[in-house]
Amino acid sequence: MTDTAPVRVERDGDVAVVVLDNPPLNLFDAPMFDALEAAVVELVGLTDPADPGRARAVLVEARGRVVSGGVDVTVFRDIAEGPEPVERGAALWRRLLRVTRMVEDLPVPTVFAAHGLTLTAAFELALACDVLLAAERASFGLVEIVVGLTPSMGGPQRLAERAGPARAKELIFTGERYPAAVLERWDVVNRVLPDDGFAGAARAYAHRVAAGPTVAHAATKRLVDVAVRQGARAADDLVPEVSGALFGTDDLRGAVRSFLADGPGKATYSGR
């Protein structure tokens, strides 16, 4: 992927950084969606558990004044006014939902850093990540009602997982922009950080989770996802499989030895 691609992956040590860079507003047009899909495919390879040099966390950030002004509406016009609009619309959503699920299924922690306005597709991408960090000035919206759509890249259902069904419907029905502080209260945003130094703080957060036990993080992600979507008892049934396997990892053996010899907080992890 080239350095000028509207979505590209850069490496910062153990962190794979996905950069949204389609000035001036980082609008999601056809080339942007193509580049996003290519970047996510690249992430699958970069986080492969079989690779000892794999990335141990993913950070999504954006260049420019805003994270994204949303989708270029000409994408919808070309589908609606072209041949077989229903079939082509369904194909678009199938494709984008596949990308959303690939992000969710990455076996490492994923962090989205929102420094400013974050609308539609970018917000839905953020909801597919494990942790959503926001600057104080950031705001968010699923504003598809202005073109007669509902968000269809996974936003409504993932917003409902975080904030509950009533809040999800309210946010989408109104099409309003919501400040970071409000969405933190609704449990959509994990943390609101100061505007000054936000980019560096988000990078530091990603590096902190990347320094943790990668295989255990993958187990955590799987247990939480199953609990949310199938219930706590279904997650209980998975514990012997996913947590039992951790006793065979270098991470656990090294951390236990370090804990007993040096005290807590001294371990380093290889992710195996």
Contacts in CASP RR format, 6 or more apart in sequence:
PFRMAT RR
TARGET T0000
AUTHOR 0000-0000-0000
METHOD contacts of the structure
MODEL  1
MTDTAPVRVERDGDVAVVVLDNPPLNLFDAPMFDALEAAVVELVGLTDPA
DPGRARAVLVEARGRVVSGGVDVTVFRDIAEGPEPVERGAALWRRLLRVT
RMVEDLPVPTVFAAHGLTLTAAFELALACDVLLAAERASFGLVEIVVGLT
PSMGGPQRLAERAGPARAKELIFTGERYPAAVLERWDVVNRVLPDDGFAG
AARAYAHRVAAGPTVAHAATKRLVDVAVRQGARAADDLVPEVSGALFGTD
DLRGAVRSFLADGPGKATYSGR
1 8 0 8 1.000
1 9 0 8 1.000
1 35 0 8 1.000
1 38 0 8 1.000
1 39 0 8 1.000
1 42 0 8 1.000
2 8 0 8 1.000
5 21 0 8 1.000
5 35 0 8 1.000
5 38 0 8 1.000
5 39 0 8 1.000
6 20 0 8 1.000
6 21 0 8 1.000
6 22 0 8 1.000
6 26 0 8 1.000
6 31 0 8 1.000
6 32 0 8 1.000
6 35 0 8 1.000
7 18 0 8 1.000
7 19 0 8 1.000
7 20 0 8 1.000
7 21 0 8 1.000
7 22 0 8 1.000
7 32 0 8 1.000
7 35 0 8 1.000
7 36 0 8 1.000
7 38 0 8 1.000
7 39 0 8 1.000
8 18 0 8 1.000
8 19 0 8 1.000
8 21 0 8 1.000
8 35 0 8 1.000
8 39 0 8 1.000
9 16 0 8 1.000
9 17 0 8 1.000
9 18 0 8 1.000
9 19 0 8 1.000
9 39 0 8 1.000
9 42 0 8 1.000
9 43 0 8 1.000
9 46 0 8 1.000
10 16 0 8 1.000
10 17 0 8 1.000
10 19 0 8 1.000
11 17 0 8 1.000
11 46 0 8 1.000
11 55 0 8 1.000
12 59 0 8 1.000
12 203 0 8 1.000
12 207 0 8 1.000
13 55 0 8 1.000
13 207 0 8 1.000
14 55 0 8 1.000
14 56 0 8 1.000
14 57 0 8 1.000
14 207 0 8 1.000
14 210 0 8 1.000
14 211 0 8 1.000
15 55 0 8 1.000
15 56 0 8 1.000
15 57 0 8 1.000
15 58 0 8 1.000
15 59 0 8 1.000
15 203 0 8 1.000
15 206 0 8 1.000
15 207 0 8 1.000
15 210 0 8 1.000
16 43 0 8 1.000
16 46 0 8 1.000
16 47 0 8 1.000
16 55 0 8 1.000
16 57 0 8 1.000
16 58 0 8 1.000
16 59 0 8 1.000
17 58 0 8 1.000
17 59 0 8 1.000
17 60 0 8 1.000
17 61 0 8 1.000
17 203 0 8 1.000
17 206 0 8 1.000
18 39 0 8 1.000
18 43 0 8 1.000
18 58 0 8 1.000
18 59 0 8 1.000
18 60 0 8 1.000
18 61 0 8 1.000
19 61 0 8 1.000
19 62 0 8 1.000
19 63 0 8 1.000
20 26 0 8 1.000
20 60 0 8 1.000
20 61 0 8 1.000
20 62 0 8 1.000
20 63 0 8 1.000
20 67 0 8 1.000
20 68 0 8 1.000
20 122 0 8 1.000
21 62 0 8 1.000
21 63 0 8 1.000
21 64 0 8 1.000
22 28 0 8 1.000
22 29 0 8 1.000
22 31 0 8 1.000
22 32 0 8 1.000
23 63 0 8 1.000
23 64 0 8 1.000
24 64 0 8 1.000
24 65 0 8 1.000
25 66 0 8 1.000
25 68 0 8 1.000
25 69 0 8 1.000
25 70 0 8 1.000
26 32 0 8 1.000
26 62 0 8 1.000
26 63 0 8 1.000
26 64 0 8 1.000
26 66 0 8 1.000
26 67 0 8 1.000
26 68 0 8 1.000
26 69 0 8 1.000
26 70 0 8 1.000
26 122 0 8 1.000
27 68 0 8 1.000
27 69 0 8 1.000
27 70 0 8 1.000
27 71 0 8 1.000
27 72 0 8 1.000
28 36 0 8 1.000
28 68 0 8 1.000
28 70 0 8 1.000
28 71 0 8 1.000
28 72 0 8 1.000
28 75 0 8 1.000
28 120 0 8 1.000
28 121 0 8 1.000
28 122 0 8 1.000
29 71 0 8 1.000
29 72 0 8 1.000
29 74 0 8 1.000
29 75 0 8 1.000
30 72 0 8 1.000
30 75 0 8 1.000
32 72 0 8 1.000
33 75 0 8 1.000
33 95 0 8 1.000
33 96 0 8 1.000
36 99 0 8 1.000
36 125 0 8 1.000
37 95 0 8 1.000
37 99 0 8 1.000
40 99 0 8 1.000
40 102 0 8 1.000
40 103 0 8 1.000
41 102 0 8 1.000
43 55 0 8 1.000
43 58 0 8 1.000
43 102 0 8 1.000
43 103 0 8 1.000
43 106 0 8 1.000
44 102 0 8 1.000
44 106 0 8 1.000
45 51 0 8 1.000
45 54 0 8 1.000
46 54 0 8 1.000
46 55 0 8 1.000
47 54 0 8 1.000
47 55 0 8 1.000
47 58 0 8 1.000
47 106 0 8 1.000
47 107 0 8 1.000
47 108 0 8 1.000
48 54 0 8 1.000
49 107 0 8 1.000
49 215 0 8 1.000
49 218 0 8 1.000
49 272 0 8 1.000
52 270 0 8 1.000
52 272 0 8 1.000
54 108 0 8 1.000
55 108 0 8 1.000
55 210 0 8 1.000
56 108 0 8 1.000
56 210 0 8 1.000
56 211 0 8 1.000
56 212 0 8 1.000
56 214 0 8 1.000
56 271 0 8 1.000
57 108 0 8 1.000
57 109 0 8 1.000
57 110 0 8 1.000
57 111 0 8 1.000
57 206 0 8 1.000
57 207 0 8 1.000
57 209 0 8 1.000
57 210 0 8 1.000
58 106 0 8 1.000
58 108 0 8 1.000
58 109 0 8 1.000
58 110 0 8 1.000
58 111 0 8 1.000
58 129 0 8 1.000
58 206 0 8 1.000
59 110 0 8 1.000
59 111 0 8 1.000
59 112 0 8 1.000
59 113 0 8 1.000
59 202 0 8 1.000
59 203 0 8 1.000
59 206 0 8 1.000
60 110 0 8 1.000
60 111 0 8 1.000
60 112 0 8 1.000
60 113 0 8 1.000
60 125 0 8 1.000
60 126 0 8 1.000
60 129 0 8 1.000
61 113 0 8 1.000
61 115 0 8 1.000
61 199 0 8 1.000
61 202 0 8 1.000
62 68 0 8 1.000
62 113 0 8 1.000
62 114 0 8 1.000
62 115 0 8 1.000
62 122 0 8 1.000
65 116 0 8 1.000
66 116 0 8 1.000
66 117 0 8 1.000
66 118 0 8 1.000
67 114 0 8 1.000
67 115 0 8 1.000
67 116 0 8 1.000
67 117 0 8 1.000
67 118 0 8 1.000
67 122 0 8 1.000
67 138 0 8 1.000
68 117 0 8 1.000
68 118 0 8 1.000
68 119 0 8 1.000
68 120 0 8 1.000
68 121 0 8 1.000
68 122 0 8 1.000
68 123 0 8 1.000
69 117 0 8 1.000
69 119 0 8 1.000
69 120 0 8 1.000
69 122 0 8 1.000
70 119 0 8 1.000
70 120 0 8 1.000
70 121 0 8 1.000
70 122 0 8 1.000
71 120 0 8 1.000
71 121 0 8 1.000
73 147 0 8 1.000
75 92 0 8 1.000
76 147 0 8 1.000
76 149 0 8 1.000
79 85 0 8 1.000
79 88 0 8 1.000
79 89 0 8 1.000
79 92 0 8 1.000
82 88 0 8 1.000
93 152 0 8 1.000
93 153 0 8 1.000
96 121 0 8 1.000
96 152 0 8 1.000
96 153 0 8 1.000
97 152 0 8 1.000
97 153 0 8 1.000
97 154 0 8 1.000
99 153 0 8 1.000
100 124 0 8 1.000
100 125 0 8 1.000
100 128 0 8 1.000
100 153 0 8 1.000
100 154 0 8 1.000
100 158 0 8 1.000
101 128 0 8 1.000
103 110 0 8 1.000
103 125 0 8 1.000
103 128 0 8 1.000
103 129 0 8 1.000
104 128 0 8 1.000
104 225 0 8 1.000
107 214 0 8 1.000
107 218 0 8 1.000
107 221 0 8 1.000
108 210 0 8 1.000
108 214 0 8 1.000
108 217 0 8 1.000
108 218 0 8 1.000
109 130 0 8 1.000
109 131 0 8 1.000
109 206 0 8 1.000
109 209 0 8 1.000
109 210 0 8 1.000
109 217 0 8 1.000
109 221 0 8 1.000
110 128 0 8 1.000
110 129 0 8 1.000
110 130 0 8 1.000
110 131 0 8 1.000
111 129 0 8 1.000
111 130 0 8 1.000
111 131 0 8 1.000
111 132 0 8 1.000
111 133 0 8 1.000
111 202 0 8 1.000
111 205 0 8 1.000
111 206 0 8 1.000
111 209 0 8 1.000
112 125 0 8 1.000
112 126 0 8 1.000
112 129 0 8 1.000
112 131 0 8 1.000
112 132 0 8 1.000
112 133 0 8 1.000
113 133 0 8 1.000
113 198 0 8 1.000
113 199 0 8 1.000
113 202 0 8 1.000
114 122 0 8 1.000
114 126 0 8 1.000
114 132 0 8 1.000
114 133 0 8 1.000
114 134 0 8 1.000
114 135 0 8 1.000
114 138 0 8 1.000
114 140 0 8 1.000
114 180 0 8 1.000
114 189 0 8 1.000
115 135 0 8 1.000
115 137 0 8 1.000
115 138 0 8 1.000
115 195 0 8 1.000
115 198 0 8 1.000
115 199 0 8 1.000
116 134 0 8 1.000
116 135 0 8 1.000
116 137 0 8 1.000
116 138 0 8 1.000
116 139 0 8 1.000
117 138 0 8 1.000
117 139 0 8 1.000
117 140 0 8 1.000
117 177 0 8 1.000
118 126 0 8 1.000
118 138 0 8 1.000
118 139 0 8 1.000
118 140 0 8 1.000
118 141 0 8 1.000
119 140 0 8 1.000
119 141 0 8 1.000
119 142 0 8 1.000
119 143 0 8 1.000
119 177 0 8 1.000
120 141 0 8 1.000
120 142 0 8 1.000
120 143 0 8 1.000
120 144 0 8 1.000
120 151 0 8 1.000
121 153 0 8 1.000
123 140 0 8 1.000
123 141 0 8 1.000
123 142 0 8 1.000
123 155 0 8 1.000
124 142 0 8 1.000
124 151 0 8 1.000
124 153 0 8 1.000
124 154 0 8 1.000
124 155 0 8 1.000
124 158 0 8 1.000
125 153 0 8 1.000
126 132 0 8 1.000
126 140 0 8 1.000
127 154 0 8 1.000
127 155 0 8 1.000
127 158 0 8 1.000
127 159 0 8 1.000
127 162 0 8 1.000
127 188 0 8 1.000
128 154 0 8 1.000
128 158 0 8 1.000
130 221 0 8 1.000
131 190 0 8 1.000
131 191 0 8 1.000
131 205 0 8 1.000
131 209 0 8 1.000
132 188 0 8 1.000
132 189 0 8 1.000
132 190 0 8 1.000
133 189 0 8 1.000
133 190 0 8 1.000
133 191 0 8 1.000
133 193 0 8 1.000
133 198 0 8 1.000
133 201 0 8 1.000
133 202 0 8 1.000
133 205 0 8 1.000
134 140 0 8 1.000
134 180 0 8 1.000
134 183 0 8 1.000
134 184 0 8 1.000
134 189 0 8 1.000
134 191 0 8 1.000
134 192 0 8 1.000
134 193 0 8 1.000
135 180 0 8 1.000
135 192 0 8 1.000
135 193 0 8 1.000
135 194 0 8 1.000
135 195 0 8 1.000
135 198 0 8 1.000
136 180 0 8 1.000
136 181 0 8 1.000
136 192 0 8 1.000
136 193 0 8 1.000
136 194 0 8 1.000
136 195 0 8 1.000
137 180 0 8 1.000
137 195 0 8 1.000
138 179 0 8 1.000
138 180 0 8 1.000
138 192 0 8 1.000
139 177 0 8 1.000
139 178 0 8 1.000
139 179 0 8 1.000
139 180 0 8 1.000
140 177 0 8 1.000
140 178 0 8 1.000
140 180 0 8 1.000
140 183 0 8 1.000
140 188 0 8 1.000
140 189 0 8 1.000
141 171 0 8 1.000
141 175 0 8 1.000
141 176 0 8 1.000
141 177 0 8 1.000
141 178 0 8 1.000
142 151 0 8 1.000
142 155 0 8 1.000
142 156 0 8 1.000
142 159 0 8 1.000
142 171 0 8 1.000
142 172 0 8 1.000
142 175 0 8 1.000
143 175 0 8 1.000
143 176 0 8 1.000
143 177 0 8 1.000
144 150 0 8 1.000
144 151 0 8 1.000
144 152 0 8 1.000
144 172 0 8 1.000
144 175 0 8 1.000
145 172 0 8 1.000
145 173 0 8 1.000
145 175 0 8 1.000
146 175 0 8 1.000
150 156 0 8 1.000
150 172 0 8 1.000
151 172 0 8 1.000
156 168 0 8 1.000
156 169 0 8 1.000
156 172 0 8 1.000
157 168 0 8 1.000
159 167 0 8 1.000
159 168 0 8 1.000
159 171 0 8 1.000
159 172 0 8 1.000
159 188 0 8 1.000
160 167 0 8 1.000
160 168 0 8 1.000
161 228 0 8 1.000
161 229 0 8 1.000
162 186 0 8 1.000
162 187 0 8 1.000
162 188 0 8 1.000
163 171 0 8 1.000
163 183 0 8 1.000
163 186 0 8 1.000
163 187 0 8 1.000
163 188 0 8 1.000
167 186 0 8 1.000
171 178 0 8 1.000
180 189 0 8 1.000
180 192 0 8 1.000
181 192 0 8 1.000
183 189 0 8 1.000
184 190 0 8 1.000
184 191 0 8 1.000
184 192 0 8 1.000
191 205 0 8 1.000
193 201 0 8 1.000
193 202 0 8 1.000
194 201 0 8 1.000
209 217 0 8 1.000
211 268 0 8 1.000
211 269 0 8 1.000
212 269 0 8 1.000
213 246 0 8 1.000
213 249 0 8 1.000
213 251 0 8 1.000
213 252 0 8 1.000
213 255 0 8 1.000
213 269 0 8 1.000
213 271 0 8 1.000
214 251 0 8 1.000
214 269 0 8 1.000
214 271 0 8 1.000
215 245 0 8 1.000
215 246 0 8 1.000
215 249 0 8 1.000
215 251 0 8 1.000
215 271 0 8 1.000
215 272 0 8 1.000
216 246 0 8 1.000
216 249 0 8 1.000
216 251 0 8 1.000
216 252 0 8 1.000
219 242 0 8 1.000
219 243 0 8 1.000
219 245 0 8 1.000
219 246 0 8 1.000
222 238 0 8 1.000
222 242 0 8 1.000
223 235 0 8 1.000
223 238 0 8 1.000
223 239 0 8 1.000
223 242 0 8 1.000
223 243 0 8 1.000
224 235 0 8 1.000
226 234 0 8 1.000
226 235 0 8 1.000
226 238 0 8 1.000
227 234 0 8 1.000
227 235 0 8 1.000
246 252 0 8 1.000
249 271 0 8 1.000
249 272 0 8 1.000
250 270 0 8 1.000
250 271 0 8 1.000
250 272 0 8 1.000
251 267 0 8 1.000
251 269 0 8 1.000
251 270 0 8 1.000
251 271 0 8 1.000
251 272 0 8 1.000
254 267 0 8 1.000
255 267 0 8 1.000
255 269 0 8 1.000
258 265 0 8 1.000
258 266 0 8 1.000
258 267 0 8 1.000
258 268 0 8 1.000
259 265 0 8 1.000
259 266 0 8 1.000
259 267 0 8 1.000
END
